[in-house]
């Protein structure tokens, strides 16, 4: 039986003080989640990472991005050694907003994944299609390419310990969510692709999340699906009340 994993992606929200207050308030629900084999985490801004990590308790702290180079002339970027110095071990890679607004490609995702694996870090690798691609019935084609390029050459042992998040771009921040049936079909497709790439043992171990307008009202329905092991949550993770309500239906 795979564990469940829920990560709140705070995006460009919360000051350091606000992040600290949230993490302090989240300790009770994080402890409950841990006792029920649910991994609960948050992805704060880079400025708040050190504070969240120092006060995480039973939460996991997730970075929203990283660069594949250990150092260099990359203004505005953050390296893996910088994250490791803080004790951060989980990193989001390929989030649709990074792809859409900041030029992230399947190739740069691959470069980052290779370096994270080499540094014994845990990637949360995001894949998903746009509305145009969804309506053109290209979901599987797009997701397959993202997986095949992003994970190329990585050993089964590395893939089995990472998290893959299916987040249809057309459902992020729009209030329009893929229903549980759509999400399950794509997550099963992802698992089957992993099986084809590196074998059934890895496919059955890898954790696959759904992300896209997940709310307290629908999270349980998603997590009842056999191939959905968790959720990557945006807006509903910003307030402690709704964050807590994301977990309570599945305890």
Steps between C-alpha positions, in 0.01 A plus 500: 500500500645834392498799736298809413672834444341845504713805420381857523668714234494855632641648177581873548303537822578548871767709664751329726294593806180370341673177405626450855153559646347252257755226571453543874124469459536192275685283751189330635362393161850402383538267797159345432588454135829330583325254730275402207787454251429829328798717410404864535713785371516858380702673228574857614687774317878485505511782758292294744668164441748522787233608749254231390770232505614600849145476632352225283441239772310218331462694175735466206644814345501514120688747280306636204787469253876463465772547239689202360842668536670493843603866463559763234377815327128426524349811656185432699550122517558268796730197490466154645794550742324810636187293566700217655668742739152581637415131527236521226469169312176536299486720187221577253615461141313599184200668657276631223557860608875447465442353155252768394661815639868419542593284204532166676528218245499123513876513449569739788272289718713198411821686586357599839370150573840347424672735743239455772535123478880530512461704819259254666216752483132418438350665191130573471487486120200679348345400168179605327337640190351836402132558421572503126683167530225352718227601257704357211514166684880524533524445877675165481734614224609808698536322834690212339752740345546684829565172681724347236722807465497598866582154635730385220793297626402512866518165682194326631618551857497879452161510330341280765587749775377815326154654481326567169224759496241506223374855479291585195591859417139579414389432858762701691364819652195486274256332736450242224621164622543169324243270656621195689445276197720712274768536766503126568530412132802726455666390824451137394653589163800649681541185708474284190766713326731459798434126486594494133815706565645335810276213609201415716675514837592865451161583350325364807726691740508846342265755656272683255313814601218689335515880501247748366228681697514243781280610791382354831173415327656276233832376639358176642346405166835538326688304762253212483625427148741204482776686316481838676723510806463863596442858398705804405287787625517872428244747633340264751835460677543869583270518803549270796127426516472373144841328523376308802175418320700347214632236735210425732282324237770236445613436858 
